[in-house]
Amino acid sequence: MNRKLLIAILFLLISKAGLAQNDKDTLVYNLPVVDGKLVYADSVNIKGHSRAVLDSTAKDWLKKYFKLNRPDTLTKDLDISSSVLSQGALEFRMTTTSVALVKYDFYLIISIKINCRDNYYSYKIFDIFFLPKKDFFRKVISYQSNPDYLIELYKQKHLGFANSINYGRKKIREYLRRTNDNIRACISSLNKTMQN
């Protein structure tokens, strides 16, 4: 009797562990990847807003939301009709590897493009990367800068020894969660501002 109970408990624990891993994988497998690149894009209809009003609102939002921003003149997606085509920097804090104990301040750098028309706007957030805020730490610590690389690495069956130590699945999920959370907050702020 005890043996059957032990086998049943063991089976339940293994099943639960498998389901827990699937829950953790959900974020990585649901990120908006287009042609191997992380890209957030959408179109939003807004009744009663002219192109001029939306254009002005988008430009004001960019200046207020991003403490650090600059025109993105080198992008492949250059479009002179865009209301906004800029790079912006968001901030987050985390350890750089699975074995690190010290948290560092990072910049999450994004390119953002906003096109406005009467009663409508679209946005695209792309060319995403991150780096430590302090130049000194960029030179002395090990860190990953490319979410596209991390997504592909995460999806591999075996990470390899060096990647497992530096960027285990838990650390990769943390990088990607912080990236996704910051960009979703940015999109939410844009949509809220454009609705007013």
C-alpha positions as CSV (number, residue, x, y, z in Angstrom):
1,M,0.0,0.0,0.0
2,N,2.8,2.4,0.9
3,R,4.6,1.7,-2.3
4,K,1.6,2.6,-4.4
5,L,1.1,5.8,-2.5
6,L,4.8,6.7,-2.9
7,I,4.6,6.1,-6.6
8,A,1.4,8.2,-6.9
9,I,3.0,11.1,-5.0
10,L,6.2,10.9,-7.1
11,F,4.1,10.9,-10.3
12,L,2.2,14.0,-9.1
13,L,5.4,15.8,-8.2
14,I,7.0,15.1,-11.7
15,S,3.8,16.2,-13.4
16,K,3.7,19.5,-11.4
17,A,7.3,20.2,-12.2
18,G,6.6,19.7,-15.9
19,L,3.6,22.0,-15.8
20,A,5.5,24.7,-13.9
21,Q,8.2,24.7,-16.6
22,N,5.5,25.2,-19.2
23,D,4.1,28.2,-17.3
24,K,7.6,29.8,-17.2
25,D,8.1,29.1,-20.9
26,T,4.9,31.0,-21.8
27,L,6.6,34.4,-21.7
28,V,9.4,33.4,-24.0
29,Y,7.2,31.6,-26.5
30,N,4.6,34.4,-26.6
31,L,7.0,37.3,-27.3
32,P,6.3,39.1,-30.6
33,V,9.1,37.8,-32.7
34,V,9.1,38.6,-36.5
35,D,11.8,37.1,-38.7
36,G,13.9,36.3,-35.6
37,K,13.7,39.8,-34.2
38,L,11.7,41.1,-31.2
39,V,9.2,43.6,-32.6
40,Y,6.2,45.2,-30.9
41,A,3.8,46.7,-33.4
42,D,0.1,47.6,-33.6
43,S,-2.4,49.9,-35.2
44,V,-4.9,51.8,-33.1
45,N,-8.1,53.6,-34.3
46,I,-9.1,56.8,-32.5
47,K,-12.3,58.5,-33.6
48,G,-12.3,62.3,-33.7
49,H,-8.6,62.9,-33.7
50,S,-6.9,64.5,-36.7
51,R,-3.5,63.6,-37.9
52,A,-2.1,66.9,-36.7
53,V,-3.4,66.4,-33.2
54,L,-2.1,62.8,-33.0
55,D,1.3,63.9,-34.5
56,S,1.7,66.6,-31.9
57,T,0.6,64.3,-29.1
58,A,3.0,61.5,-30.1
59,K,6.0,64.0,-30.2
60,D,5.0,65.4,-26.8
61,W,4.6,61.9,-25.3
62,L,8.1,60.9,-26.5
63,K,9.8,63.9,-24.9
64,K,8.0,63.3,-21.6
65,Y,8.2,59.5,-21.4
66,F,11.9,59.0,-22.3
67,K,14.4,60.9,-20.3
68,L,17.0,60.0,-22.9
69,N,16.0,60.0,-26.6
70,R,17.4,61.0,-29.9
71,P,16.3,60.9,-33.6
72,D,17.0,57.5,-35.1
73,T,18.7,58.6,-38.4
74,L,20.5,55.3,-39.0
75,T,17.6,52.9,-39.0
76,K,16.7,50.7,-41.9
77,D,13.1,51.7,-41.3
78,L,13.6,55.4,-42.1
79,D,10.3,57.0,-43.1
80,I,10.1,60.8,-43.4
81,S,6.3,60.6,-43.0
82,S,6.7,59.2,-39.4
83,S,5.6,61.5,-36.6
84,V,8.2,59.8,-34.4
85,L,11.3,57.9,-35.4
86,S,13.6,57.9,-32.4
87,Q,15.7,55.9,-30.1
88,G,14.7,55.9,-26.4
89,A,16.3,54.5,-23.3
90,L,14.3,52.9,-20.4
91,E,16.0,51.7,-17.2
92,F,15.9,48.5,-15.2
93,R,18.0,46.8,-12.6
94,M,19.2,43.2,-12.4
95,T,22.2,40.8,-11.9
96,T,24.1,40.0,-15.0
97,T,24.5,36.2,-14.7
98,S,23.0,33.3,-12.8
99,V,25.8,33.4,-10.3
100,A,26.1,37.1,-9.8
101,L,24.9,38.8,-6.5
102,V,25.3,42.5,-7.4
103,K,22.5,44.2,-9.3
104,Y,23.4,46.7,-12.0
105,D,21.5,49.5,-13.6
106,F,20.8,48.8,-17.3
107,Y,19.5,50.9,-20.2
108,L,17.0,49.2,-22.4
109,I,17.5,50.9,-25.8
110,I,14.6,50.8,-28.3
111,S,13.8,52.3,-31.7
112,I,10.3,53.6,-31.8
113,K,8.4,54.6,-34.9
114,I,4.9,56.2,-34.8
115,N,2.9,57.0,-37.9
116,C,-0.2,59.1,-37.5
117,R,-3.2,59.5,-39.9
118,D,-6.7,61.0,-39.3
119,N,-8.4,58.8,-36.6
120,Y,-5.6,56.3,-36.6
121,Y,-2.0,55.7,-35.5
122,S,0.4,52.8,-35.6
123,Y,3.6,52.1,-33.7
124,K,6.5,49.8,-34.0
125,I,9.2,49.2,-31.4
126,F,12.2,47.4,-32.7
127,D,16.1,47.2,-32.7
128,I,15.9,46.4,-29.0
129,F,19.1,45.9,-26.9
130,F,20.3,46.6,-23.4
131,L,23.6,47.5,-21.7
132,P,24.8,48.6,-18.3
133,K,24.2,52.2,-17.5
134,K,27.8,52.8,-16.3
135,D,30.5,52.8,-18.9
136,F,32.9,51.2,-16.4
137,F,30.6,48.2,-15.9
138,R,30.3,47.7,-19.7
139,K,34.0,47.1,-19.7
140,V,34.4,44.8,-16.7
141,I,31.3,42.6,-16.3
142,S,29.9,39.9,-18.4
143,Y,26.4,40.7,-19.8
144,Q,24.2,39.9,-22.7
145,S,22.9,42.8,-24.8
146,N,20.6,41.2,-27.4
147,P,17.1,39.8,-26.5
148,D,16.9,38.1,-30.0
149,Y,20.0,36.0,-29.1
150,L,18.5,35.2,-25.7
151,I,15.2,34.0,-27.2
152,E,17.0,31.7,-29.6
153,L,19.3,30.5,-26.8
154,Y,16.4,29.7,-24.6
155,K,14.6,27.7,-27.2
156,Q,17.7,25.4,-27.7
157,K,17.4,22.0,-26.2
158,H,20.8,22.3,-24.5
159,L,22.3,25.6,-23.6
160,G,25.9,24.4,-23.3
161,F,28.1,24.6,-20.2
162,A,29.2,28.2,-20.5
163,N,25.7,29.5,-21.3
164,S,24.2,27.4,-18.5
165,I,26.5,29.1,-16.0
166,N,26.2,32.7,-17.3
167,Y,22.7,32.6,-18.8
168,G,20.7,29.8,-17.4
169,R,17.0,29.6,-18.4
170,K,16.0,31.4,-15.3
171,K,18.4,34.4,-16.0
172,I,17.3,34.5,-19.7
173,R,13.6,34.7,-18.6
174,E,14.5,37.5,-16.2
175,Y,16.2,39.5,-18.9
176,L,13.3,38.9,-21.3
177,R,10.6,39.6,-18.6
178,R,12.2,42.9,-17.7
179,T,12.4,43.8,-21.4
180,N,8.8,42.8,-22.0
181,D,7.5,44.6,-18.9
182,N,9.3,47.8,-19.7
183,I,8.1,47.8,-23.4
184,R,4.5,46.9,-22.4
185,A,4.5,49.8,-19.9
186,C,5.8,52.1,-22.7
187,I,3.0,51.0,-25.1
188,S,0.4,51.4,-22.4
189,S,1.6,54.9,-21.7
190,L,1.5,55.8,-25.4
191,N,-2.0,54.4,-25.9
192,K,-3.3,56.2,-22.9
193,T,-1.8,59.5,-24.0
194,M,-3.0,59.2,-27.6
195,Q,-6.6,58.5,-26.4
196,N,-6.8,61.9,-24.6
